[in-house]
Amino acid sequence: MTHRIAIINAVFFFFIWLTILWAGADHPPPVWFWSLIPLILLAAALVFWRIPVYLQWMETRPAGRLYRVAGEGIAAGLAFAALGIVGSLLVGTAESGAQKLLSSAPSIALWFLVLAVVGAGNALGIYSVNALVRRILDGL
């Protein structure tokens, strides 16, 4: 059952983030937009990998689990921020405006901060939704 829950979470995560990024892209999206799919798949794989741990934490309720969830999300957000910068520089996929934005230290710091917050929000959101669904199902 845990495996099935992890798959459902990963699939939902993938399609939700694909939709969010699609909505924020130009239409039609630039060619480089499709290079984001492997990154979204990587993030969904991380969700799949962590769900069993989160389900166990929901059951055993170790102290500080929400801080650990948030910390994992922050770490993932920072890793994806770094991947985004390195990828755009190596592949040259960033548009000139994005390259200018990321060329200064304050902009790079802001990029890392935003993705750290988004990562923490993702991790806490996933944990919370699963806790809520588990609570509802336990009540049936």
C-alpha positions, 0 to 999 in steps of 0.5 A: 500500500505504501508503494501505491501511495508513493506512486500516486504522490509522485504522479500528482506532483509531476502533473501539478508542477508541469501545469504550474510551469506550463501556465507560467511559460510563454505560449507556445512555450520556448523550445528549452521549456521541454528540458524542464521535464527531466527536472520535474521527473527528478523531483517526482522521484524524490517525492516517491523516495521520501513518501514511505519515510513520511508515512512512517513518521506519521505513524511513529510521530518522532519529535521534530519531524516537521522541521526535518520535512521542511529541512529536506524541502529546503535542501531540495530547493537549493539543489534545484536552484543550483541545477537551474543555474548550472543548466542554463549556463552550460546549455545556454538555454536561458534567455538574455533577460534571465541571464542578466537577472542571474548575473548579479549576486543579489539576484542569485541569492534571491533565486536560491531563497525563492527555491528554498522556500518553494522546496520547504512549502512543497515538502510540508504540503506533501506531508500535510496532505498525506497526513490529512488523507490518512486521518480521513481514511482512518476515520472511515 
